[in-house]
Amino acid sequence: MARTSKGKAGPLAATGVSSAVRKAFNEMLHPRGPRGQFKDKPGAGNDAPKAPRKPRAAAPKKALAGETALKTSGVSADDTIEVLSKRVRAYQGKATVQEFVETHPKGRAYALRKLAADQKKGVIGFKGAEQAAASPPSPAASRPESPPPPRPSVPKSSSGGWAGAAAQRDISGDTVTIGDRTLDQGLFRDEAQLREATSSFLSGVPKEEKLSVIWAPGARPNSLVMVASNAKGTAKVTRNFIREGNTWVVRHTYFELPKKYQGGGNAKTMLRSSVEAYDRIGVARIDAHANLNVGGYAWARLGFAPDRPTVVREALEMAVRRAPRTPHAQATRVILDTSSDDDLMHNLARARGADGEPLGRKILGPKADWDGHLDLKNARHRERLNGNFA
């Protein structure tokens, strides 16, 4: 009996054809190259020239450090740089963002990082092309990009375009003590302006609580402290004002009310009045540490952005992993994946489940603990804030 190769015997094997003939026949059916690879059979249509391979689409360029932060803030290429501190010399001439970035001797990436960092410090700001008094931007500044979000105007009147007038506290029944050299710090023009601002800063404290208010210079140069409390110490407001360059920054250090007043919108009322007062006296940024009661939720809903978004994201990731199937964990997962660092806390505070149930308080409940800020010169921050008061 003839021997066959391993595997299933072909049709020629059953006929008793010799192995040499079978080998020649198979080579005709399946020609091989010099190294033993199979060739396409001539005339079968496989030897036609192949269409040229389409070039692979270039991967989108990764945004440079600082570029995303500026776009999130609503800064566009032809905005004018506004110097807010005399100590900053890099922006002399007030060039546009595009001119500064493209002509910087250390390169575009360095220039973008510097712009974003100095904006966060509050030493520079930006004016839109429609507001700038400088000459029109050069043609090179018209780089195609998505339009920035609208820039809400800074409130100038008592209403500021918001619903109704801001609340004011009648401080005639309170004790207001103004320490030596308080007015010398430069935040207030005179005592009348200080008292007017005080009535705004304390508008969230119910009138039934009589307060003792003390204004004094802070421990640092060019700083002020305001402490207000009732006789029992159950109602207390503390704010620290610090001068940075040509602008002022305020830290909302402490705010507490008796339990019977909590949940009544007092913090929102006080922030509304305070912001309008800050616009009048030149305060550019509000800093806050959110950790008391539902402060972590309240500050986020009012538009505050986290100082350390990476730390906040890591904490939220851990919370999602502990209970991934809950509605608020699923909502958190989506928001983490789709929100910028600047919008993260605000989007979490406004989160809703599939059935429309508000989830912000569950996500940012009593245990939320984070440092945040509200940049009153930042268009995006003002837009979020306006959404609460319009």
PyMOL commands that set and color helices and strands:
alter all, ss='L'
color gray80, all
select helices_A, chain A and resi 13-15+19-29+67-72+97-103+108-121+139-141+171-173+183-185+191-201+259-261+266-281+295-301+309-322+327-338+344-349+360-363+379-389
alter helices_A, ss='H'
color red, helices_A
select strands_A, chain A and resi 80-83+124-127+175-178+212-217+223-229+236-244+247-256+283-290+305-306+370-375
alter strands_A, ss='S'
color yellow, strands_A
deselect
rebuild
show_as cartoon
